[in-house]
Amino acid sequence: MDRVRLWTAAIFLFVFGDAMAMQARGPILAPLERTFGVSESVLGLVAPAGTAGFVVVVVATGLLAGRISVQRTLLVSVVAVAVALVAMAAAPLYVVFLLALLAQGAAAGAFRGVDRVVLSHLYAGRRGRVYTAYALMWAVGAVAGPQLVSAVLAVADWRAVFLVLVFSFVPTAVVAGRVDLPEMTAERSLSLSAFGTLLRRPSVVGSCTGLLLFGAVEGIMFTWLSYYASQFAATTTANLLLSAYLLAYIPARFGYTLAVDRVPYLALVLAVVLPAIPALVVVLTVSGQAGPVLFLAVFVAGAGLSSGFPILSAYAVEAAPAYTGPLNALTTGATYTGIAVGPAVVGVLAELYGIGQALWLAVAIAGVLFVTIAGTWLWTGTATAPTVTMASD
């Protein structure tokens, strides 16, 4: 196997493990509540703790992608993720667990800040397709996460979940430590003035705003769907509902991988987000029973919302492909900011009004999201990404 394929496999395996770790958080909220005796509003801190460090570091490494040693960054980050997972498993107090989760998110952010930069340069002629394939691998890991939790909880304590997750990062660490990364001379760095110009691009503003909203809705579902379902269904069924939501990501993102080269970016996003909004409404109006209608609605919502990250991030990068690092930082940072903030707000609302009422926030955000994507299309005048060249340092 050549270096390009080895590094592609290593990056995809890291994304797979990172998705499993992320999707393990929601299903362990109830065990965490029992172990540490914390309230719903405090449980809501799990999402921001896992993403706050991630957002800061992914933005920093992405902006510096043209200046730092990418391979060293990848190696150090994957090792740090494994160490942080062990610390989470051993945490004696809830605050210690949150700090370890913060460290795990920051370490993952360093990797994710440059991994798509690597893929962008390895597959410059197939950027949209490889980004959606990358997102598809994340979806596979995300589906496996809740089921991993269910399997481990059947035989052990929740702490064992994080020890099992450590092994998913070993192959990536081996490749990062032993295989030289192919040269990436096409990546350029930005001056502060050029970066400011990039931030004002309509395509960048629209994609980042859209991804912030996508992240908020996804974060709410990732974190609270299992907890919401556990109010009227068994824990295994509640975790299965989250898996059904995430399972939709796999065929949906596979479809986007095929469609992204044929359908304009924004037109594709609008077409698949539209049915997700009424699907979310159904999820919240058939509460009290975990029947086929609920599972179908969750699946439809997942299929529509899974479009955001791969398509809008590729849309943004196509606007200025020589600056994949900064654009990857902005789009990933926007997504995970939403993932951090949305669930925390729902936690506060759940404390006041109950989790069923609090989750209606996801429906409202999804409506604003649809308007944002349509507005970006009107603003730019095209559903494809207008390319721009910029001055480097």
Backbone hydrogen bonds, N-H to C=O, Kabsch-Sander energy under -0.5 kcal/mol:
donor,donor_aa,acceptor,acceptor_aa,energy
6,L,2,D,-2.4
7,W,3,R,-2.7
8,T,4,V,-2.2
9,A,5,R,-2.6
10,A,6,L,-2.4
11,I,7,W,-2.5
12,F,8,T,-2.5
13,L,9,A,-2.4
14,F,10,A,-1.9
15,V,11,I,-2.4
16,F,12,F,-2.2
17,G,13,L,-2.4
18,D,14,F,-3.0
19,A,15,V,-2.3
20,M,16,F,-1.9
21,A,17,G,-2.4
22,M,18,D,-2.3
23,Q,19,A,-2.7
24,A,20,M,-0.9
25,R,22,M,-1.2
28,I,24,A,-0.9
28,I,25,R,-0.6
29,L,26,G,-1.8
32,L,28,I,-2.6
33,E,29,L,-2.6
34,R,30,A,-2.0
35,T,31,P,-2.6
36,F,32,L,-2.8
37,G,33,E,-1.5
43,L,39,S,-2.3
44,G,40,E,-1.7
45,L,42,V,-1.7
46,V,43,L,-2.0
49,A,45,L,-2.4
50,G,46,V,-2.0
51,T,47,A,-1.2
52,A,48,P,-2.9
53,G,49,A,-0.6
55,V,51,T,-2.9
56,V,52,A,-1.9
57,V,53,G,-2.3
58,V,54,F,-3.0
59,V,55,V,-1.9
60,A,56,V,-2.0
61,T,57,V,-2.9
62,G,58,V,-1.9
63,L,59,V,-2.4
64,L,60,A,-1.4
65,A,62,G,-1.1
67,R,64,L,-2.6
68,I,64,L,-2.1
70,V,68,I,-0.9
73,T,69,S,-2.0
74,L,70,V,-2.4
75,L,71,Q,-2.3
76,V,72,R,-2.6
77,S,73,T,-2.1
78,V,74,L,-2.0
79,V,75,L,-1.8
80,A,76,V,-2.3
81,V,77,S,-2.2
82,A,78,V,-1.6
83,V,79,V,-2.0
84,A,80,A,-2.4
85,L,81,V,-2.1
86,V,82,A,-1.7
87,A,83,V,-1.9
88,M,84,A,-2.2
89,A,85,L,-1.9
90,A,86,V,-1.5
91,A,87,A,-0.6
91,A,88,M,-0.8
97,F,93,L,-2.1
98,L,94,Y,-2.4
99,L,95,V,-2.1
100,A,96,V,-2.5
101,L,97,F,-2.4
102,L,98,L,-2.4
103,A,99,L,-2.1
104,Q,100,A,-2.5
105,G,101,L,-2.4
106,A,102,L,-2.2
107,A,103,A,-2.5
108,A,104,Q,-2.4
109,G,105,G,-2.1
110,A,106,A,-1.6
111,F,107,A,-1.3
112,R,108,A,-2.9
113,G,109,G,-1.6
114,V,111,F,-1.3
115,D,111,F,-1.7
116,R,112,R,-0.5
118,V,114,V,-2.0
119,L,115,D,-2.0
120,S,116,R,-2.4
121,H,117,V,-1.7
122,L,118,V,-2.1
123,Y,119,L,-2.1
124,A,121,H,-0.7
126,R,123,Y,-1.5
127,R,124,A,-0.6
130,V,126,R,-2.6
131,Y,127,R,-2.2
132,T,128,G,-1.7
133,A,129,R,-2.1
134,Y,130,V,-2.4
135,A,131,Y,-2.2
136,L,132,T,-1.9
137,M,133,A,-2.2
138,W,134,Y,-1.9
139,A,135,A,-1.9
140,V,136,L,-2.0
141,G,137,M,-2.0
142,A,138,W,-2.5
143,V,139,A,-2.3
144,A,140,V,-1.7
145,G,141,G,-1.6
147,Q,143,V,-0.8
148,L,144,A,-2.4
149,V,145,G,-2.0
150,S,146,P,-2.2
151,A,147,Q,-2.5
152,V,148,L,-2.6
153,L,149,V,-2.9
154,A,150,S,-1.1
155,V,152,V,-1.5
156,A,152,V,-2.5
160,A,157,D,-1.5
161,V,158,W,-1.3
162,F,158,W,-0.6
162,F,159,R,-0.7
163,L,159,R,-0.9
164,V,160,A,-2.2
165,L,161,V,-1.8
166,V,162,F,-1.0
167,F,163,L,-0.6
167,F,164,V,-1.0
168,S,165,L,-1.4
169,F,166,V,-1.6
170,V,167,F,-0.9
173,A,169,F,-1.9
174,V,170,V,-2.1
175,V,171,P,-2.1
176,A,172,T,-2.8
177,G,173,A,-1.7
178,R,174,V,-1.4
179,V,175,V,-2.7
180,D,178,R,-0.5
187,E,184,M,-1.1
188,R,322,A,-2.0
191,S,391,A,-0.5
195,F,191,S,-2.5
196,G,192,L,-2.1
197,T,193,S,-1.9
198,L,194,A,-2.3
199,L,195,F,-2.2
200,R,196,G,-0.9
200,R,197,T,-0.6
201,R,198,L,-1.3
205,V,201,R,-2.8
206,G,202,P,-2.9
207,S,203,S,-2.0
208,C,204,V,-2.5
209,T,205,V,-2.3
210,G,206,G,-2.5
211,L,207,S,-2.5
212,L,208,C,-2.1
213,L,209,T,-1.9
214,F,210,G,-2.7
215,G,211,L,-2.9
216,A,212,L,-1.8
217,V,213,L,-2.1
218,E,214,F,-2.8
219,G,215,G,-3.1
220,I,216,A,-1.9
221,M,217,V,-2.2
222,F,218,E,-3.4
223,T,219,G,-2.4
224,W,220,I,-2.6
225,L,221,M,-1.6
228,Y,224,W,-3.1
229,A,225,L,-2.6
230,S,226,S,-2.0
231,Q,228,Y,-1.3
232,F,229,A,-1.6
233,A,229,A,-1.1
238,A,234,A,-2.7
239,N,235,T,-2.5
240,L,236,T,-1.8
241,L,237,T,-1.9
242,L,238,A,-1.5
243,S,239,N,-2.1
244,A,240,L,-2.2
245,Y,241,L,-2.0
246,L,242,L,-2.5
247,L,243,S,-3.0
248,A,244,A,-1.3
249,Y,246,L,-1.4
250,I,246,L,-0.5
250,I,247,L,-1.2
252,A,248,A,-1.8
253,R,249,Y,-2.8
254,F,250,I,-2.0
255,G,251,P,-2.3
256,Y,252,A,-2.2
257,T,253,R,-2.0
258,L,254,F,-1.3
259,A,255,G,-2.2
260,V,256,Y,-2.6
262,R,259,A,-2.1
263,V,259,A,-2.7
266,L,383,A,-2.4
268,L,264,P,-2.3
269,V,265,Y,-2.1
270,L,266,L,-2.4
271,A,267,A,-2.0
272,V,268,L,-1.5
273,V,269,V,-2.1
274,L,270,L,-1.7
276,A,273,V,-0.8
277,I,273,V,-1.0
277,I,274,L,-0.8
279,A,275,P,-1.4
280,L,276,A,-2.0
281,V,277,I,-1.6
282,V,278,P,-2.2
283,V,279,A,-2.1
284,L,280,L,-1.5
285,T,281,V,-0.9
285,T,282,V,-0.8
286,V,282,V,-1.3
289,Q,286,V,-1.0
291,G,289,Q,-0.9
295,F,291,G,-1.9
296,L,292,P,-2.7
297,A,293,V,-2.5
298,V,294,L,-2.4
299,F,295,F,-2.0
300,V,296,L,-2.4
301,A,297,A,-2.4
302,G,298,V,-2.3
303,A,299,F,-2.3
304,G,300,V,-2.0
305,L,301,A,-2.5
306,S,302,G,-1.6
307,S,304,G,-1.2
308,G,305,L,-1.0
311,I,307,S,-1.7
312,L,308,G,-2.4
313,S,309,F,-1.7
314,A,310,P,-1.4
315,Y,311,I,-2.3
316,A,312,L,-2.1
317,V,313,S,-2.2
318,E,314,A,-2.3
319,A,315,Y,-0.6
319,A,316,A,-1.1
320,A,316,A,-0.6
320,A,317,V,-1.2
323,Y,320,A,-2.1
324,T,321,P,-0.7
327,L,323,Y,-2.1
328,N,324,T,-3.2
329,A,325,G,-2.4
330,L,326,P,-2.4
331,T,327,L,-2.7
332,T,328,N,-2.4
333,G,329,A,-2.4
334,A,330,L,-2.3
335,T,331,T,-2.1
336,Y,332,T,-2.5
337,T,333,G,-1.8
338,G,334,A,-1.9
339,I,335,T,-2.0
340,A,336,Y,-1.7
341,V,337,T,-2.6
342,G,338,G,-2.4
344,A,340,A,-0.9
345,V,341,V,-2.2
346,V,342,G,-2.1
347,G,343,P,-2.2
348,V,344,A,-1.7
349,L,345,V,-2.4
350,A,346,V,-2.9
351,E,347,G,-1.6
352,L,348,V,-1.2
353,Y,349,L,-3.5
354,G,349,L,-0.5
354,G,350,A,-1.5
358,A,354,G,-2.1
359,L,355,I,-1.8
360,W,357,Q,-1.4
361,L,358,A,-1.8
362,A,359,L,-1.5
363,V,359,L,-0.6
364,A,360,W,-1.9
365,I,361,L,-2.4
366,A,362,A,-2.1
367,G,363,V,-1.8
368,V,364,A,-1.9
369,L,365,I,-2.4
370,F,366,A,-2.0
371,V,367,G,-1.7
372,T,368,V,-2.2
373,I,369,L,-2.3
374,A,370,F,-2.1
375,G,371,V,-2.5
376,T,372,T,-2.2
377,W,373,I,-1.9
378,L,374,A,-2.0
379,W,375,G,-2.6
380,T,376,T,-2.7
381,G,377,W,-1.9
388,V,319,A,-3.8
393,D,189,S,-1.2
